[in-house]
Amino acid sequence: MSQHENHEQLTRRRFIRKSAELAGAAAFTPSLLTLGCAAENNPIHNPIEAVEAAVQGKRSHSDLVRLGKSNVKITRMGLGTGTVNGRVQRELGQEGFNRLVHYAYDHGIRYIDTADQYKMHDMVNAAIKGLPREKLYIQTKMRWIEDDTRLNPMKHLDRFRKEVGTDYFDSVLIHCTTKHDWPEECKIMMDAFDEAQHKGWLKLKGMSCHGLAALRTATTHDWIQLQLARINPQGRKVDGDDKNVHAPQGKPELAMKEIKAMHDKGRGIIGMKIIGEGDFKDPADREKAIHHAMTCGYVDAIVIGFASTQEIDEAIERVNRALNAKV
């Protein structure tokens, strides 16, 4: 039995005892009768904290939330591996990255975002060894701009599975489309994702866009089940009309109009670039950006590219504060 499995068994027994104590104290009020479900939907490292949070009606970074109208759930906050195309996470080294992933897991974060372009698949594989695969949400992405991946996607999806050491991904996205006519160029990839979904290689298929031209097309395309979207109210590295889709400043009001429309159609929405890919050095900017993502009403989950456990702690505090702020 692994250390994580043993710890989870111990905390589960404490959780059951604590639930009974809290239930007795509350005289089995109707709200408490649903407590077990609420706590089970919160995979926080300490289930007792989940019970107490549920009793108090609090929401958490580690809540399991549904992605759009799908039946797939994800923790509200995820760990990204693509800061500066993965350079920041690669420079941690395998041991340092392992510590980061396990620290995130121990603090209730079960969602890991990666991509072929980040060159992080092997590092993710090593980092998740010993963690229960069924409790993780792993997302990867495939570049549309490279001929071999675009024309032979099934071969590369199988390679992804081997590199990450998983039979399936919870979601796979077409990565970083930049043109309004991307559906024409990505038709073979889209068909392959459909086939892979039928084979059980992935649960959800989706898109990551850069630039409003690609994003506007994505809004209208019903093939997409999940959108990874650049979101922060300051507009830092958010989609815009600039010909340079990687321009440092975008148009957040126009981007959010598209993202809201996607959400209204039932698509899952995951926010990225929440803190401007690390550009927000002022804590007030980080607070503003996280609060916006958590309270706008049409973002299911967010992913942040962490470089340290201190950054995880700060983000957890800010997310939980935003989720439970009084209106």
N, C-alpha and C positions, 0 to 999 in steps of 0.2 A: 504494500500500500504506500502511495507517495505521500510526501509531507503535506501537500495541499489536500489530498483526499482525507487524510487523518484529521487535519485541522477542521475541514468542513463537517466531518461527522461529529466532532466535539462541539463545534459551534451550533450545529443543528439541534443537538440535545439541549444545549443551553437555550436556544431559541424556543423550543417547545415548552420548556419550563417557564421561561419569561413570558411567553404568550399566555400561558395559563394564569400566571400571576396578574398580568395586566387585564386579562379577561375578567378575573374575579374582582379586581379593583373597580372595574367599570360596570360590574353587575350585568355583563352580557348585553350591552346596549347594541342596537342594530348595526351601528357603524363598526363595532368590534367583531361582529360575526363575519365580516368580510376581511378581517385583519390578516388571516392566513394567506388569502390570495394576494393581498397587497404586499406582504413581506416576500412571498415567493417570487413576485415580479420585480423584486429589488435584490440584485445579486451582490450587494455590498459585502465586503470581506467579513464584517461582523453582523450577522443576521439580527442580533439583539438591537443594534442601532436601527436596522430596517423596521423592526417591530415598533420601536419607540417613535420613529419618524412617522410610521403609518398611523399610530394612535393620534399623533399631533396633527395629522393631515398634511404633512410636509411632502414636497416633491424633491427628488434627488437626481444628481448627475448619473447615478447608477441605476435609475429606473429602467425597466425594459419597456420600450415604446414601439408601437406598430409603425411600420414604414408605409405611409399612405393607406391604401385600401387593401394591401397585401396581408397575408397571415404571418409575415416574417417580422420578428422583433429584434431590437438592437438596444444596447445601452445608450442612454441619451448623450453620453460623451465618449469619444474615441481617441485613440492614440495614432497619430499620423507618422509615417516614416519617410515623408517626401519633402522635408524642409530643404529648400535650395536643391531640388531634385535628389533628395536623399543624402546629400553630402553631410549635413549636420548629424544625422543619425549614424551614418557609416563611420564618421570620425570618432564616435563613442567607442568603437571597437566592439567585438562580439560580447565580451564580458560586461562591458558597460551597458550595451543595449539589452542584454539579458536582464540585468538588474532593473532597467527602466521598465521593461515589459512586465516583469513579475511584480514590481512595485505598483504599477497601474492595475494589474489583475487583483492584487491584494486590497486595492482601494476601490474595487467595484467596477473597473473599466474592462469591458469584455470585447470591445470593438477595436480591431486593428486594421488600418488602411495602408495598403502598399500598392506598388505598380511595377511592371516590368522595367519601365524607364528608370526607376529609382535604384535599380541594382541591389534590392534589399530582400529578395525572395529567400535566398539562402540564410540570411541573418534572421529573418522571421522564423524560418524552419527551426533553427537552433534555439531561438528564444522561447518558442511555445512548447518545446519538449517537456513532458511532465504535466502540462496543463490539459484539462479535459476538453477535447476538441468540440464536443457538443455544447459546451458553455461559451465558446468563442464565436464571434462574428468576424469573419475574415473577408476583406474586400480587396480585389486587385483590379488592375486596369491594363488595357492593351492599346498601344499607340496605333492610330489609323494611318499615320503619315508614312509609315515604313511598309514598303511593298510586300515583303515576305509575310509580315503579320497580317496585313490586310487581305492578302490573296490566299494565305494558308493558315487561317485562324485556328482550326481544330488542332493542328500540329502544335501550335504554340500554347493553346489552352491546356493541352496534355503536358507540355513542358512546364507550364506554370504549376500544375498540380504536383509534379515530381519535385520541383524546386522548393515549394513551400511545404511539401510533405503532407498533403491533404487530398482526400478523394474528391472533395467538392469545395467550392467557394460559396459563401453566402451571397455574394454579388460580384459580378464582373462588369466593368464599364468600358465603353469605347472612350479612349483617353484623349482629351485636349483637342476636340474638333474646333476648327477656326473658320470654316466657310459656311455660307448659307445653304450650299448644295451638298452638305456632307452625306445625306442619305443615299445619294447616287454613288459616291465614292466608297461608301461603307456597306453597300448592299451584301457583299459576300460575307463580311464580318457579322452583320445582323442575322443573316440566315444561319451562320455557324453558331451564334449564341443561342438561337432558337433550338437548334439541334442539341447543343450542349445542355440546355435546360431540360430538354426531353430525356436526355441520358442521365440526368442527375448530377452533372458536373457543376452546375450553378443553380442557385435558387432565384435570384433576381438579376435582370439585365438592365443596363442603363447607360448613362452618358455623363461625360464631363466636358463642358464647353469652355472656350476662352474667346470672349468677344460677343457683342450683342447680336451680330449676324447669325452666328451658330446657335446662340441661345434662343433667339426668336423662332428659328426653325424647330428646335427641340420642343418648344412649347406646344406646337401643333402636331407633333408626331406621336401617335398612340403606341408605337412599338416600345417606347421607353416606359419602364416601371419605376425607375429610380434615377433621380438627378443629384449629382454632386455639384453644388453651386457655390460660387465665390460670394461671400456675404460679409460685409461690415458697413456700418452707416457712414463711416468716413470715406468710403470709396477706394480705399487703398488696395490696389491689385484686384479690383472688382471689374466685371465686364463693362466695356464701353464701346463707343463707335470709332475709336482710334484705329487706324490701319495696323498699328502695332498692338496686337492683342495682348501683349505682355506689358503694356504701358503701366507705369506705376499708379496712375490715377484713372478710375473709371467713373461710371455714372450709376451710383447705387439706386437712385429712385427709378430709373428705367430697368435696371436689372431686377429689382425686387418686384416690379410690375409683372415681369415674365414668371418669376419664381412663384408668386402668389397664384397666377393663372395655372401653373403646373400643379400646385398643391390643391387648388379647387377642383381639378380633374381627377384627384385621387392618387396622384403620383407621390412616392416617397421622396422627401427632400432632406438631404444631408448638407449642412453648411461647412464650407472650408474657407481658408484665408481669413478666419475670424479675427485674428490679431495681425492681419497684414503680412503673413509669412514672417512673423517675428519683428516687423518694422515698428510696432507700437511699443516704444521704450517707456513712454509715460504711463504709469499705472492707471491714470484716469482714462486714457484711451482704451486700455484693455477692459476696464470695467464697463465703459460705454458700449464697446463692441459685443461683449458677451451678454450684457443685459439686453441689447437689441435682438440678438439671435434667439435668446430664451423667451422673449416676450412678444415678438412680432406676430406669433400665431400661425405661422406656416412653415416652420422649420421643425422637423421631427428630431433630428440629432445633429451634433456637430463633431468635427474632428480637428484636433490641434496637433501640430508637429512639435512634440516636447523634446527638450534636450537634457532635462534634469528632473529629479524627483521634486525639487522645489517648485518648478514650473507646474507640475501636476498638482501639487498641494494648492498653489495659488488659483489655478483654474477651477478646481473643485470648489473652493471657497466662493469664488465669484459666480459660478454657475448656480450653486445652491442658494446663494443670496438672491440672485435674480429670479429664480423659480419661486421663491417664497416671499418676495417683496409684496407688501400690501399696496393695492392700487389706490 
